[in-house]
Amino acid sequence: MLGRCNGVWQLIYNSTETKLNHILDTLYHRLNKKLDRLTQQSQTTYNNKENTVTQPRLMNLTCLSFQKDIINTLTLGPNYAIGKLPKQYINELIVDTESAIRQLDPKIQSSIQYLAAMKIKQILTSNVCNTLHKRLQYNINEVKDILHKSNLTIVRADKNKAMAIIQTDDLEQKINTFIQENHITPLKKDPTETFQKQIQQALETCNLLIERDRLK
């Protein structure tokens, strides 16, 4: 009798779990479709906006000319993150995801684990951005080669977020001129560590600034 009861409860459990997974899977796909639509709308809105920026994102201060693909890549800016292949980061992603799920309420951990597993599987099987990112990485490697061979440097512009390509010798000359015109004295050694020690010693010998117990 007890065996039959256990079997019945197992069937009920399996049936409930299957239905729950099906519901979660349906909700997950609905949310993905909504996110895709929102992403497409956001991109369309951005493309339709007028470009009010008057300053170029990239300034070429050299006599060399660069291919259009390279210019477009550099225009993305230094903070643009090039995507990696899933196999290069998937293990770290799984560990971080599992660690985050363990911080949740135990009652919902199973459901979240299922959704996370589905998303990770989708990441592994997707190959949407690989072609674009490989092309960008190729262009960046080309830029590095050109900079090395032509003695060029990429720096941020003074008054905006643009970048400038300049001869390294010209850049060093500008720096030296700025130092001389502003009567700046170059330091032979970084004084930060010395100042930190002096501040720590002052705090340890003066009870008026902070209590000694808080320094430990």
C-alpha positions in Angstrom: 0.0 0.0 0.0 2.8 2.4 1.0 4.6 1.6 -2.3 1.5 2.5 -4.3 1.1 5.8 -2.5 4.8 6.6 -3.1 4.3 5.8 -6.8 1.2 7.9 -7.1 2.9 10.9 -5.4 5.9 10.5 -7.7 3.5 10.6 -10.7 1.8 13.7 -9.3 5.2 15.3 -8.6 6.5 14.6 -12.1 3.3 15.8 -13.7 3.4 19.0 -11.7 7.0 19.7 -12.4 6.5 19.1 -16.2 3.6 21.5 -16.2 5.5 24.1 -14.2 8.5 23.9 -16.5 6.2 24.2 -19.5 4.6 27.4 -18.1 8.0 28.8 -17.2 9.3 28.0 -20.6 6.3 29.8 -22.2 6.7 32.9 -20.0 10.4 32.9 -20.8 9.9 32.9 -24.6 7.2 35.6 -24.2 9.6 37.8 -22.3 12.3 37.2 -24.9 10.0 38.2 -27.7 9.1 41.4 -25.8 12.8 42.2 -25.2 13.6 41.6 -28.9 10.8 44.0 -29.9 11.9 46.6 -27.4 15.5 46.3 -28.6 14.4 46.7 -32.3 12.3 49.8 -31.4 15.1 51.3 -29.4 17.5 50.8 -32.4 15.0 52.3 -34.8 14.4 55.3 -32.6 18.1 55.9 -32.2 18.7 55.7 -36.0 15.8 58.1 -36.6 17.2 60.8 -34.3 19.1 63.7 -35.7 22.8 63.8 -35.0 23.3 67.0 -33.2 27.0 66.4 -32.4 29.0 69.0 -34.2 32.4 67.7 -33.2 33.8 64.5 -34.9 34.2 61.4 -32.8 37.6 60.8 -34.3 40.2 63.4 -35.3 43.1 62.4 -37.6 46.0 64.7 -36.9 48.4 62.8 -39.1 49.2 62.7 -42.9 48.0 59.1 -43.1 44.6 58.1 -44.4 42.7 55.2 -42.9 40.2 52.8 -44.4 36.5 53.3 -43.7 36.1 50.1 -41.7 39.0 51.2 -39.4 37.5 54.7 -39.0 34.1 53.2 -38.1 35.7 50.9 -35.6 37.6 53.7 -33.9 34.5 55.9 -33.8 32.9 53.4 -31.5 35.2 54.7 -28.8 37.5 53.1 -26.2 34.7 52.0 -23.9 33.0 49.8 -26.6 33.2 46.2 -25.5 33.8 43.6 -28.2 31.9 40.4 -27.5 33.7 37.1 -26.9 32.9 33.7 -28.1 30.6 31.9 -25.6 33.1 29.1 -25.0 35.6 31.8 -23.7 33.4 32.9 -20.9 30.6 30.4 -20.4 32.2 28.6 -17.4 32.6 31.8 -15.5 29.0 32.8 -16.4 27.7 29.5 -15.0 29.6 29.9 -11.8 28.4 33.5 -11.3 24.8 32.6 -12.1 24.8 29.7 -9.7 26.3 31.9 -7.0 23.6 34.6 -7.6 20.8 32.0 -7.5 21.9 30.7 -4.1 21.3 34.1 -2.7 17.6 33.9 -3.6 14.7 32.5 -1.7 15.0 28.6 -1.7 11.4 28.4 -2.9 12.1 30.0 -6.2 15.7 28.7 -6.8 14.6 25.7 -8.9 12.5 27.9 -11.2 15.3 30.5 -11.7 17.8 27.7 -12.3 15.6 26.3 -15.1 15.3 29.8 -16.7 19.1 30.4 -16.3 19.8 27.0 -17.9 17.6 27.8 -20.8 19.3 31.2 -21.3 22.8 29.7 -21.1 21.8 27.0 -23.6 20.5 29.8 -25.9 23.8 31.7 -25.5 25.8 28.6 -26.4 23.8 27.9 -29.6 23.5 31.5 -30.8 26.0 32.9 -33.3 24.4 36.3 -34.0 27.2 38.7 -33.1 30.2 36.6 -33.7 30.7 37.8 -37.3 30.5 41.5 -36.4 32.8 41.1 -33.4 35.4 39.1 -35.3 35.4 41.9 -37.9 35.9 44.6 -35.2 38.7 42.6 -33.6 40.4 42.3 -37.0 40.1 46.0 -37.5 41.6 46.7 -34.0 44.5 44.4 -34.8 45.1 46.3 -38.0 45.0 49.6 -36.0 47.6 48.3 -33.6 49.8 47.3 -36.4 49.5 50.7 -38.1 50.2 52.6 -34.9 53.3 50.5 -34.2 54.8 50.8 -37.7 54.0 54.5 -38.1 54.9 55.6 -34.6 51.3 56.9 -33.9 49.3 57.2 -30.7 45.6 57.5 -30.0 44.7 60.0 -27.2 41.5 61.6 -25.9 40.8 65.1 -27.0 41.1 67.9 -24.5 37.6 69.3 -24.4 35.2 66.5 -25.6 34.9 62.8 -25.7 36.5 62.5 -29.1 39.7 60.7 -29.8 42.7 61.9 -31.8 45.3 60.1 -33.8 48.6 61.9 -33.5 52.3 61.3 -34.1 54.0 60.1 -30.9 56.8 62.6 -31.3 54.3 65.5 -31.8 52.4 64.3 -28.7 55.6 64.3 -26.6 56.5 67.7 -27.8 53.0 69.1 -26.9 53.4 67.6 -23.4 56.9 69.1 -22.9 55.6 72.5 -24.1 52.7 72.3 -21.7 55.0 71.5 -18.8 57.4 74.4 -19.7 54.7 77.0 -20.3 52.9 76.2 -17.0 56.2 76.0 -15.0 55.5 72.4 -13.9 58.3 70.5 -12.1 58.4 66.8 -13.0 58.8 64.5 -10.1 61.4 61.7 -10.2 59.2 59.5 -8.0 55.5 59.1 -7.2 55.1 60.7 -3.8 51.7 59.0 -3.0 53.2 56.3 -0.8 55.2 58.8 1.2 52.2 61.0 1.7 50.1 58.0 2.8 52.7 57.0 5.4 52.8 60.6 6.8 49.0 60.7 7.0 48.9 57.3 8.8 51.6 58.5 11.3 49.6 61.7 11.9 46.4 59.7 12.6 48.2 57.4 15.0 49.7 60.2 17.1 46.7 62.5 17.1 43.6 61.5 19.1 41.7 64.6 18.1 41.2 63.5 14.5 40.0 60.0 15.0 39.9 57.4 17.8 42.7 55.0 17.9 40.4 52.0 18.1 39.0 52.8 14.7 42.5 52.7 13.1 42.9 49.0 13.9 
